Amino acid sequence: MDDMRRHFAPHFAPTTSTRRRAGRLAAVAALVALPAALLAAPVHAASPAGSHSSAATALCTVNGVFQAGPVVNGTAGPDQIRCSVVGLTDTVNGLGGNDNITVVLNRGHVNAGGGNDLVTVLDNNGTGVVDGSLGIDTCLVNGGTRVNCELP
């Protein structure tokens, strides 16, 4: 058996290019799955019985860590903030650093904060507000209100 392993083992050992290809495939699969996972998340939390207040909750990831709540904050440094929904009473704050903020559906407020930020909002119609704040910000926003955005 030992002779057989020595004879066949080199033919079955993964090569560097095979491992690299597998790593790239895993990265692409993760990028494809992220938007689907964000869109599949529930839009709003349930209101307590008898409550007439809005129970909107922003559903986001900040640097890959899930955050939900009426206020979602980035850090003082550069951030990757991804949100499926920002509800009517919700606010997302990029804070400092050159942030990259992407929102699928915005009905609340997205504040980029200081730094040269990139803000992308796919659906900002209605009540959504995007504020680039300080810095030279690029805001790619479909509808709604846009302020303090130096580029598109």
C-alpha positions in Angstrom: 0.0 0.0 0.0 2.8 2.4 0.9 4.4 1.9 -2.6 1.0 2.7 -4.2 0.7 6.0 -2.2 4.2 7.1 -3.3 3.3 6.2 -6.9 -0.1 8.0 -7.1 0.1 10.7 -4.4 1.9 13.3 -6.7 -0.9 13.0 -9.2 -3.6 13.9 -6.6 -1.9 16.6 -4.7 -3.6 20.0 -5.3 -1.4 22.5 -7.1 -1.0 26.1 -6.2 -3.1 27.2 -9.2 -5.9 24.7 -8.2 -5.9 26.1 -4.6 -5.9 29.7 -6.0 -8.7 28.9 -8.3 -10.7 27.3 -5.5 -10.1 30.5 -3.4 -11.3 32.7 -6.1 -14.4 30.6 -6.6 -15.2 30.9 -2.9 -14.7 34.7 -3.0 -17.0 35.1 -6.0 -19.6 32.8 -4.4 -19.5 35.0 -1.2 -19.9 38.2 -3.3 -22.9 36.8 -5.1 -24.6 35.5 -1.9 -24.3 38.8 0.0 -26.9 40.8 -1.9 -29.2 37.9 -1.9 -28.8 37.5 1.9 -29.4 41.2 2.4 -32.5 41.2 0.3 -33.9 38.1 2.1 -33.6 39.7 5.5 -36.9 40.9 7.0 -37.7 44.5 6.3 -39.2 45.5 9.7 -39.4 44.1 13.1 -42.9 43.4 14.4 -44.6 46.1 16.5 -45.8 45.2 19.9 -49.5 44.6 20.2 -51.4 47.8 20.4 -48.4 49.9 19.3 -48.8 52.4 16.6 -45.2 53.5 16.4 -42.9 52.7 13.5 -40.8 49.6 14.3 -38.4 50.1 11.4 -35.0 48.8 11.9 -32.0 49.3 9.6 -30.5 46.0 8.6 -26.8 46.4 7.8 -23.3 45.0 8.1 -20.4 47.3 9.1 -17.0 45.9 8.1 -18.7 42.5 7.8 -20.3 42.5 11.2 -24.2 42.5 11.3 -25.8 45.6 12.9 -29.5 46.3 13.2 -31.3 49.2 14.9 -32.7 52.6 14.4 -29.1 54.0 14.3 -26.2 52.2 12.7 -22.8 53.7 13.1 -19.5 53.1 11.2 -16.1 53.8 12.8 -13.7 56.8 12.8 -11.8 55.0 10.1 -12.7 53.7 6.6 -15.7 51.4 6.6 -17.6 49.1 4.3 -21.3 49.6 5.2 -24.0 47.5 3.5 -27.7 47.8 4.2 -30.7 46.0 2.7 -33.1 48.5 4.3 -33.0 51.8 6.0 -36.5 52.5 7.3 -38.3 55.8 7.7 -37.0 56.4 11.3 -33.6 54.9 10.7 -30.2 56.6 10.4 -26.9 55.2 9.1 -23.8 57.2 10.0 -20.5 56.5 8.2 -18.6 58.8 10.7 -15.0 59.5 9.8 -12.8 57.9 7.2 -13.3 57.2 3.5 -16.4 55.1 3.7 -18.1 52.9 1.1 -21.8 52.8 1.9 -24.3 50.7 -0.2 -28.0 50.7 0.5 -30.6 48.7 -1.4 -33.8 50.6 0.0 -33.5 53.9 1.8 -36.5 55.7 3.4 -34.5 57.2 6.3 -31.2 59.0 6.5 -27.7 58.0 5.3 -25.0 60.4 6.5 -21.6 59.7 5.1 -19.7 61.8 7.6 -16.2 63.2 7.2 -13.9 61.8 4.5 -14.1 61.2 0.8 -17.0 58.7 0.7 -18.7 56.6 -1.9 -22.5 56.3 -1.3 -24.6 54.1 -3.5 -28.4 53.8 -3.0 -30.4 51.7 -5.4 -33.9 53.0 -4.3 -34.0 56.4 -2.5 -37.4 57.5 -3.7 -39.9 59.0 -1.3 -38.5 60.1 2.0 -34.9 58.9 1.7 -32.2 61.5 2.3 -28.5 61.0 1.5 -26.0 63.5 3.0 -22.4 63.3 1.9 -21.3 65.6 4.7 -17.7 66.8 4.8 -15.2 65.7 2.2 -15.4 65.1 -1.5 -18.2 62.6 -1.8 -19.5 60.6 -4.7 -23.2 59.8 -4.3 -24.8 57.4 -6.8 -28.4 57.8 -5.7 -31.6 56.8 -7.5 -34.2 59.4 -6.6 -35.0 61.1 -3.3 -32.9 63.9 -1.7 -29.2 64.3 -2.0 -27.1 66.9 -0.2 -23.4 67.7 0.2 -22.4 65.3 -2.7 -19.7 66.8 -4.8 -19.8 64.1 -7.5 -22.9 62.7 -9.3 
